[in-house]
Amino acid sequence: MKKCFFALILILFISNNIFSQSDSNKKEEIIQALKDAAFNATEVLLDEDGKSRCDYNLIEGKWYFYEPPWHTGQLIYGLLEAYKITKNEYYLEQAKRAGDWWCSLEIKDNPKLNGMLNAIHGDGIENIVFATISDGTNGIFELARVSKDNKYAEVATRAGEWMLNNMYVPEHKIFYDNVDPVTGEVMKQNSPFWKDKKEQTLFDVARPNNEGYLFLDMYKFTKNEKYKKIFIDLCESLVEKQGPEGLWMDFMPNDKAEGSYHPRFNLWYAESLIKGYELTKDKRYLDAAKKTLLMFAKAQKKDGTIYYVNYIDGRYNENSITGSATAFAGLLWIQLIKYGVGDEFIPNVEQSLNWIVKNQFSVNHPDPNLRGAVIDTRTRRKSGKVWLTQRDVGTAFGMRFLADYLNYKYSSNEK
């Protein structure tokens, strides 16, 4: 009997040790994936000026810029999260170098645009675009907090103030999208994003732009209550304008006519609603965010994949694989779990993790432009030519997700 008892104890000890080692190995694998992604960000993506190279054309072997202000802002955010996990000062240094480039875009020599950011969209849209700024400002404000250098937050706040004064439509709680970079005129008709649409409505040229929760960060930085009010108004606008499927199909880059939705756009809005809940404890915001994340749980395949083009009826196009969406949805699922309303998303989080870790280019890849990158492809056609790119956003959101996962899974166990 004693022999059986001791044998049982030994089996339990060995089993627990195996599980512990297995868990430890998993953690180290995730940390290594994070370091590899940070390598991609610092050694491949950030150019000599500190901005992101954005899109790498896999056929030509050539880089193309695509909204570098917000892409750079998200790389900064990802590097800061990697810095917090690893304590590698080099990541912070590179984030600051990128932040300095971002700040250099501030317009100081045009009376109509002074304080605004010269954030040109690119890819055929040569205007300053609201979201080209705001999609990266959460990284900029986080840089100010981590580096303890307020210059980053000050530049972002001046840009936000310009947009509030010139682009806001208060009666509808929306912002115009486009500004002419030469004249400073806000484009209130005929959005360049809908070139083939002859009759355009207000919602074609303006949106409830809460992407990057810019005005929340401005409020936290300045303590100015007007920014808090604008942020909450935008949260209310999102709740009002959200469709029954959990998306915002009235606004581009969703396409209501064909029933397709963008892989990140709706997640930006959901993220801002979660921030709205954190600020106000208004559960309506959390419920609205959950509706969005339920839609993305349906879009995620069993292996973790989320495609670039999805349809509200469940169809999808396999041409482009969007690692940034797998990561972005994953980190938002983690937040909903944290607030007690997302236990059904636990399998999705694990699927996102497995996908990110498995779908990352080796740091020894023969093409140095791909080393360490999280896969994020987009296939288009330009003038009869296939345009196949690997995009920087896979790495940017991949870093954020991997850091969030490590905190979610391991921090509480180590306290």
N, C-alpha and C positions, 0 to 999 in steps of 0.2 A: 504493500500500500504506500509506504514511504517512497519507494522507488518511483511509483506512478506520479506521486505528488511532485517530487523533485523534477521528474521528466517534464511534467506540465509547466512548472515554473520556468524551466530551461527553454521550452518551446516558446512560451510567452515572451521571455527576455530576447530570444533570437528574433522573433517576429517583430517586436517593437523596434529593435535595433535596425532590422532591415528596412522597416517603414521609415524610420528616422533618417537613415542613410539615403533612401530613395527620395524623401522629401528634400533633404539637403542638396542632393544632386540636381533635383528639379529647380531649386532656387538658384543654384550656381549657373544652371543653363539659361535661366531667364536673365540673370545679371550679365552674363556674357552676351546674350542677344542685345541687351540694352547698350553695352559697351560697343558692340559692333555697329549698331545704329548710330551711336554718337560719333564713331569713327567716320561713318559715311557723311554725317552732317558737317564735321569739322574739316575733314581732309578731302572731301569730294564736292559737297554741295555749296559751301560758302566760298565765293570767289575772292580775289585779291582785295576787292572793295568792302567785303563783308556781307554782300547780298547773296541770296540763293540763286543758283543757276536754273532752278525750276524744272524744266522738261528736257529729258535726254532722248533725242530721236535715235532709236535703236537701229534703224536702217542706215541713216547717214553717219552715225557716230558723232553727232553734233548737238550742242545745248541750245535751247530756245527759252527766252524769258517769258513767263506767264504770271502776271500779277505778283512780281517779286516783293512788294511791300508786305502783303499778308503772308505769303509763303515764308518770307524771312522771319516774320513775327512768330509764326508757329514753330519754326526751327529753334528760335530763341527759347520758346516755352519748353520744347522738348529737351533741349540741352540743360535748362535749369532744373528740370525734373531729374535728369540723369545726374547732374551735379549733386543734388540733394541725397540721392541714393549712394553714389560712389565717393563723394567728397573730392572728386578730381577737379582741381582748380582750373585746369586747362579748359574744361567745358564752360566754366563761368567766364573766363577770359575771352573765349570765342563768342559767347553770347553777347558780351559787352561790345566786341568788335562789330558784330552784326547790328546791335542796337545803335551804335554810333552812325552806321550807314543809314539806318532807318531815320534817325533824327536829322541827317543831312538833307533829307527830302523836304524839310519845312520851307515854305515859300516866304521870302522876306523882301522881295523886290517888285511885287505887284500889288498895288493898293487894294485891288478888288479881292485878292486871294491871300493876303498876308495872314500868316498863322495856319493856313491850310497846308496839307501835305501834297506834294506833287506825285500822287499815287496813280500812275497811268496803268490802266488795265492791261493793255497789250493784246496780242493775238487778234489784230484787226479792230480793236476797240481802243481808240487813242484819246480817251477821256479820263478824267479823274473820277473814280467810282467810290461811292460810300463804303461798300463792303471790301474793296481792295485795301482800305485803311482799317476798318473795324475788325475784320477777320483776324488781324494780327495784333490788335492792341492788348489783348489779355496777356500775351507774351511780353509786350513792352512794359506794362504796369508791373508784372511779376518781376521783370528785370530791375525795375526801380526799387522794389521791395528787397530783393535778394542782394543786390549790389549796394544798397543804401545810397544810391545816387538819384536824386529826384529829377535830373534833367530829362530822363526818358519819359517820366510821367508828365512833366510840364509840356513837352512837345506834343504828346498825345492829347493832352487836355486842351491845348490851343486848337488843335485840329478838330476835336469834338465840338468845341464852342463855335467854331466857324460853321460846321455842318448844322448845328442846332439853330444858329441865327439865320441861315440861308436856305436850308434844305427841308426843314420840318413843316409838315402839314398838320397842325394841331387838331383840327376838327375830325381828321381821320386817323390820327396817331400813326402816321407813316412818314417816311423820308424819301425825297426824290433820290434817284440813283446816281445821276450823271452830272458832271460839271465840265464846261469847256475850259481846258487848261490855259488858253490864251486870253479869252475875254472875261473869264470868271462867271459867265452866265450859267445858271442852273437850267438844265434841259428838262422842261416841263411837258414836252410833247415829243412824239416820235423817238422812242428809245432805240438806240443802235443795236440792242440785244434782240429786237424783233424787226429786223430789216424788211422782212417779207410781209409783215402785218400792216395793212394799209390803215385800218381803223383801230386806233389804240385808245385804251381807257386809262384812267388815273392809275389803276393797279398794274398797268404795263410799264409805267415810268416811275412808280414809287412803291415802296414796300415797308412793312413794319420792321425796319432794320435793327434788330436786337442782337445780331450776330456779334460774338465777341464780348457781349455785355459791356460795351464801352462806357455807357453813362453810369453804370454801377461802379466801375473802377474810378471814374471821374469823381463820383460822390465820395467814395472811400478816401481818395487822395485829398480832395479839397474841403470835405465836409459841407459842401454847398447843397442845400436841400433841393434846389431846382433840378439838379442832376438826378437825385433820387426820385423825384416826381416823374421825370421823363422816362427813367428806366421802368418804373412801375406802370406808367401809361402804356409803354411798349409791351410789357407783359400782358396787360389787359387786352391790348390790341391783338396779340397772338392768340389768346384764349377765344376772343370773339371771332377771329377769322380762321380758326382751325377747322378743317373739314372732319366729317364723321370717321374717316379712316385714320385720323391722327396727323394729317399732313396739311400743307398750305398750298393747295393746288392752284389758287388764283395768282400765284406769283412765280415769276421765272427765278431759277432755271427749271422749275417744274413745268411740265407741258400738259395743261388741262385737256386740250383738244385730243391728244393721243393717249392721255392717261398715264404718262410716265413721270417718274419723280427722280430728283437728283440724289446721289448717294450721301452727300454731306449737308446740303442746304437745310433740310428739315432737322437734322441733328443739331445744327447751330442754334436753331430756335428752341429746341428742347433743352439744350444746355442752359440757355439764358433763363428758361422757365424754372429749372432746378435752382439756379442762382436766385431767382425771384422768391422761391420758397424759402431758401436759406435766410433771405433778408426779412421777409414778412411773416413766415410760417403760414401763409395762405395755401391750404392744401389743394385748391383748384389748380394752382400752377404745377404742382407735383403730379396731379391726375392727368393734366394735359400732356405733360412730358412723357408720362407712362404710355399714353395712347400712341405717341410717336414711336416709342421704343418697342411697343408690341408689333407695330408694322415692320420694324426692322428685324425683329426676331423671326417673323414670317419670311422675310427676304433672305435671311442668312441660311446658307446650305449646311448640311450636317457636318461637312468638313471645315466649316467656319467662313467659307467664301461669301462675300457680298459683291455683286456685279455693279458696274457703273450705271447701266440702264435697267431699271425695274419698273413694272407696271402695277397699278393698284389692283388689277384683276389677278395678280400672281405670276404673270409672265415675266420673262427676263431675257436679256441679250447677253450671250457669253463672250462677246468680243473683247470686253475690257474688264479687268479684275481690279477691284478697288480696296487695297489693303488699308488705306486711310479710313474707309467706312467701317471695316471690320474692327479697327482699333478704336475709332471714335465712338461707335455704338457700344463697344466693350467697356470703355471707361465710364460711359453714362449708365450702362446697366449696373456697374459697380456702385455708382452713386445712389441709384434707386434701391439697391440692396441695403446700402448703409442707412437709408431713411425708412427701412422697414416695409417697402412696397414693391420689392423686386425679386422675391425669392424664386419666382418662376424663371428668372433670367440667369440663375446660377449656371445651368448647362451652356447657355450662350456665351457667358464669360469664358468658360473653359474652352469652348470651341474657338473663340477669338484668340485666346492665348496659344493654343496648339497651332492655329493657322499662322500667326505672326512668327513664332519660333521656327516653324518648318519652311516658311516662304520668305527667306531672307538670303540675298546674295552673299556668297562667301567673301570674307575680307581678303582672300587670295584669288579672287576671280581674275581671269586673264584680261578682262576689260576693266581698267582702273576706275572708270566712270561709274561702275556698278557696285563696287566693293562695299559690303555692309548694308546695302539698301534693302528696305522692306518693299516687297513687290507692290507696285501700284501702276497699272498700265492703262493706257487709253488709246484706242484705235479709231482714227478718223480718216477721211479722204479729202485731199486738197488738190484741186485741178487734175483729177484722175490719178493722183499719187497716193499710195497708202502712207499714212502718217501714224506710225506706231511709236509711242513714247513711254518711257519709264519716268514716273513723276516723283518729285521730292516729298510730296505730302504723305506718302506711305511711311517714310522715315520719321517725319515730324510727329505725326499722330502715333506711330509705333512706339516712339520713345515715351510719349505721355502715357500710353496704355500700359506698357511694361512697368513703368515706375509706379503707376496707380495699382497695378496688380500686386506688385511686391508689398506695397503698404497694406493693401486689402487682405492679403493672404498670410503675411508673415509678421507684420509689425506687432499686432496684438499678442502673438505667440512669444515674442521676445521680451516683452515688458515684465 
